[in-house]
Amino acid sequence: MNNKPAGPAPRVTQILIVDDHPMVRERLMEVIHRHADLRVCGQAGDAIHARQLIAATNPDLAIVDLALKQSDGLDLIKDLRVAHSRLLILVVSMYEEALYGERALRAGAHGYINKQEATHNIVTAIRRILAGETFLSERLAQTLAARVVGRTTGKSASAFTELSDRELQVFSLIGDGHTVSQIAAILHVASSTVETHRDRIREKLNLPDANAVLRTAIAWKQAAAAA
């Protein structure tokens, strides 16, 4: 008879999901819970709730969507990097990877995966990040590598890449149908500041007026939602 004492139980990685769609959160949790060493310790639909849960549960990794109600995923990531420097962050988003992937990494994320691929690759992405790696699609990794070695020439294929993080945030909120005053309230800035951002967006995208900015922003958000 073998009376050798059992070794310590394997450590379970605690994961928090931040996404404003309950069905998305439930689907990701279902996939994650197929693995005994991974556990979802909480779910949040917005940045405020996410910060509260992170402080209460101290997760190892947070899965963060960039499109959150009344908040911006990039801003949340930046805040978390300051308040919880050891927290690993994986972005799962419907937004175009070529436009948002590098921004997410600069903000402090450790990986980026498109929602269309999430249910198939989420566990692979989590394990890569837990192993100390950065998880990116092959296409984005090649784009960033080419930029580092100076192979990227000419103007960017997408004019949207010329927008700053804040300008892109304002552009996205415009596309959601928010007015200048509403955007100012969401971002906690003056309306004049939002108007300045809108003017810079118009100039960078070479649009004739504010109405053209609105039409373009709405079309861009619709295309992202249909992707």
C-alpha positions, 0 to 999 in steps of 0.5 A: 500500500502506498502511503506517500502523502499527496503533493500540494494541489496545483495553483488555480489562476484567478481570472476576472472578466470585464465586458458589458455583454452578459452573454459574452461573459458567460460564454468566456467563463464556460470555456475557461471553466473547462480547465481545472487550473483556471477559475473566473473569480468575478464578472464586471460590466463596467469600469467602476464595478471592475475596479471594485472587484479587482480590489476585493478578489485580487485576480491574477489576470483580467480579461478586458473589453475596450467598449464598456458602458460609460467608460473606455477600456483603454483608460481602465487598463492605464488605471489598472497598470498604476493601481495593480501593477502585477495584474496581467491584462488580456484585451478581448475586443470586437475592434480592429486589431490593427488599430487598437492592438498596439494602443492596448499594449502601450496602455499596459495590456499583455495581449490582444485577441479579437472576439471572433477568435476568443472562444477558440483561442482564449485559453491559449492566450491566457496560458501564453500570458501566464508564461510571461509572453505577449499574445498577439495574432500573427498578423499584428506581431508581423506588423509591429516587428516590421515597424521596429526594423523600419520596414513600414514606409509611406502613410498608414493604410488607415487614417484612423491610426493617426488619431491619438488615444483620446481622439479615438475615444471621442470619435467612438463616443460620437459614433455611439450617438453621444452629443458634445455635452454628453461626451464631456460628462462621460470624460469629465472634461469641458465641452470646449475640450471635446470640440477641440478633439472633434476639430482635430479628428476632422482635420486628421480624417480630412473631413469637411465639417462636424456633420461629416465627422458624425456620419463617418463615426457612425459608419465606423461603429456600425462596421465594427459591430458587423465584423 
